[in-house]
Amino acid sequence: MTAKVESAIAELREKLWKAKQVVVLTGAGISAESGVPTFRGEGGLWKSYSVMELATPEAFSRDPKLVWEFYNWRRELLAPLTPNPGHQALAEIERGIPHFKLITQNIDGLHRKAGNTDITELHGNIWWVRCTGCARLMEDLRVPLPEMPECPSCGALLRPNVVWFGEMLEPLVLGAAYEAINSCDLMIVVGTSGTVQPAASMGSQAKRSGATVAEVNLEPTPYSGTYDISIAGKSGEILPKLL
C-alpha cells in the first residue's frame, strides 16, 4: 500500500472510533472477494439468459420453473462460500460501536454469516422465500429447493424474497435505511459502483445531513471526488486495518 492509502486508512480509523453513530453501505465488491459472481459484463449469463431477463416479475409469471432453476443454481454457488476478512471486520466493528447500522445491496447473506446483526438488506435475501398467496416470509436454507416450492401454510407457490428488476424497494426497508443515514455522523461506502439508485446517492444524503463520508472501493466512482475520504483497494485488505 502507498503512503497516501495508509494515511487515508489512519484518518478513517481515527474518525471511526470517535464516531457515535456509524452507517456502512456495502455493494457487490465486498462479496466478490468471497467468490460471489457479480453478473455484470463478461460472465453475466446463465445458460443463454441474462440475469435481467430472469430476475423480473414477468419472467416468474411466465415461467416460474425456469426462474427457480436459476435461483437454485445461485443458491448452490453461494452455499459453500464464506465471509472474507472485509465481512469479518465489519462484524467486529459492529460489536465495538454502540450505534451501528449495516445497509447492504447484497442478497447473499454473508454479512449475517460473519456475525453482523443490525442489517438492512435493500434488495432482500436469497435465503428467504415469500409466499405468492398468503405473503408469509420464511428462511429456507435447503439446497436445492424443490423445482416449484410450495408454502407450508397455504400451498401457494413460493418466490425468492429478493427485489427483482422493475420492482420497488420495500418502503419500510428503505425508510429504515434513510433514518440511519440521516442520523449518523460517519458513513462508510464499501464495494459499490455508485451507479444503482437509490443506494448510489445514499452517501451524498449522509453528507448533506452533516456526516463524514468515506469510500472504500477498487476503482473510483462517480462520487469519489465528493466524499471526505476515498480509499482505493480491496475491502478485505483495508477494512481489517480499521480495527
N, C-alpha and C positions, 0 to 999 in steps of 0.2 A: 504493500500500500504506500502511496505517496504521502509526503509530509502534509500536503493540503487535505487529503482524505482523513488522515489521522487527527488533524487539528479539528476538522468538522465533527468527527465522531466524539472527540473530547468535549467539544462545545455542547453537542446534543446530550451527551451523558450527564453533564452538569445540569442542564435545564430539566432533563427527565426527572432526576431525583430531588429536584427542588419544586417540581410541579405539584399542584394539589389535585387537579383533575386532568386525566390523560385519556385521549382517544387515539386508537390506532386503526387505520383503514388498510386492509390488505386486498391484493388482487392476485391474478394468476401467477405472477412472478415468484411469489414465495412458495407456491405449491409445485411449480415447475422444477424446483430444486429437489423435490422428493420424487420426481418422475411422473407427475401428473401431466398428461397431454394438454396443450393449450387450445388445440383445434383451430388455430389461426394459421393462415398461409399454408405452406407445404406440410403435408401430413394431416390436413384438416378434413379428410374424408373418411367415412366409414362405408365399406363396400363401395358402391358408386354414388353414395348420397353425401351431400354436405350437411353439416350439423344444422345449418339454418333451414334446411328442408324438413328435418325430422323434429327439431325442438320447437314445435308450434302446436297450438290447439287444433289447427286444421288438419295437420298430419295425424294427430292422435284420433281425431274424429273419423278420418278417412281410413286409417289402417293402424289401430291400436296395437295389434300383434307385432307389427314391424317396429313401431316406436319402442315397445317394451323389449324387443330383441336388442335394439340399440342400447337401451339403458341397462339391461342385464350385462351386456358386453362392457359397458363403462364400469359397472359395479365390480365385475371380475378384475378389471385393470386396477381399480382403486383398493380393493380389499387387502392385498399384501403390502401396500405402501405404508411407510411410517413417517411421522413428523421429522423434519430436519432441524438442525440447530437454530434456524430462524424461528420456527414454530415454538421450539422449547424455550428460547429466550423470551418470547412474548408471554408464555405461561409463567415464567419466573418473574417477569416484570409485574404481571397482574397480582401475583402473590405479595409483592413488595410495596404496592401503591394502593392506598385505601380506596380511591375513586378512579376506577379504570374501566374503560369500555372498549371492546374489540368489535369493529364493524368489518365484515368481510363480504366480498363479492363471490367467494369460492363456495362451491356446493359439496366439496369432498369430505368434510368432517374432520380434517387433520388438526385443526385448532382444538377441537374437543379431545381428540386423541392425545394431544400434547399436554392437556390439563387446563386450558382456558375454560372459564365457566360463564363469564359475563359477555356473551357473544350475541350480536345482531347479525343474522345471516340474510343479507339483502335479497339474494336470489334463491333462497331455500336450501335444502339439504337432500342430497341424493339418497341418503339412508332413511329418509322418512317418506311415507306414502300418504296420499289423501284419497278418500272415497269420492267417486263422482256422483254418488247417490246421496248419502247422509252427511258428507263432508267431514267424516271422522278423520283425525290425524293420528298416525301411529308410526313408531320407529320399527323398521323391519330390516334386520341385518343379514337375512338369508342371501346366499349367493350360489346359484342364481335363484331368482324368484320364479314362480310358475309363469308359463307363457302369457297367461291372461289372469293376473292375480285378482282375487275377489275379496271384498270387505267381509271380515268375520261378523260384523254386526248386521248388515242388510243384504249382503251378497252381490252388491253392485261392483262394477269394475273399479279397481284402484288405478291411480296415476302417480307418477313421481311428484313429490312435493317440491318442485322447482319452478322458478319463473321462466316461462318459455318466451321466445320472441313473439312480440305482439301482445303480451300480457302486461298489465300494470303491476308495479310492486305493491305488496300488501301495505295499506295505509298505516296500520299500527306499527309495522316493522320500520317503515320509513320515518314515521313520527318519532319513534324511539331513537333512531339514528340522529336525527336533527336536534332532538332535545339534548343529547350528549354533546354533539358538535358545538352547539350554541353556548354551552356552559363550561367547556373545557378551557384550560389555559395553555395546554400543549397538545398538538395533534401531529402524529407521525403517519405519513402515507407511504406504504411499502408495496413494491412489486406490482404497481398498477400503471397502465399505459397512459391514463388520463384522457381516454377517448370515449369511454362508455358512460353516459349520463344515467342517473344523477350522480353516481359516485365520483365522476371526474371533477365535478365542481365543489365537492364537499370540503376539500382543503381550503379553497377560496372562501367558502362560507365561514369556516372556523376563523380564518384570518380577519374577515370583516367583523366577527364577533369579539375580536381582541386577542385571539390565541396566537402563540408562536407556532409556526407550521414547518415541519421538516419532511424531507422526502428521501427515501432510500430506494433506488431503482438502478437496474443495469444500465439504462440509457436515459438521456434527458427526455422530459415530457413537455407538453405544451405549457405546463405550469412551473417548470423548474426555475425560471427567472423571477417568479413572483413569490416563491417561498423564502422563508428566512434562512433555512439550511437545506442544501441539496447535496446528497452523497451518492456518488456513482459506484456501484458494486453489487455483489451478491448479498442478499439479505441474510443468508446463512453464515456469512463471514462477518458482516457488520453488526447485526443485532446482538450477538453474544458479547461484543465489545462494549455494549451499553451497560452490562451487568456490573 
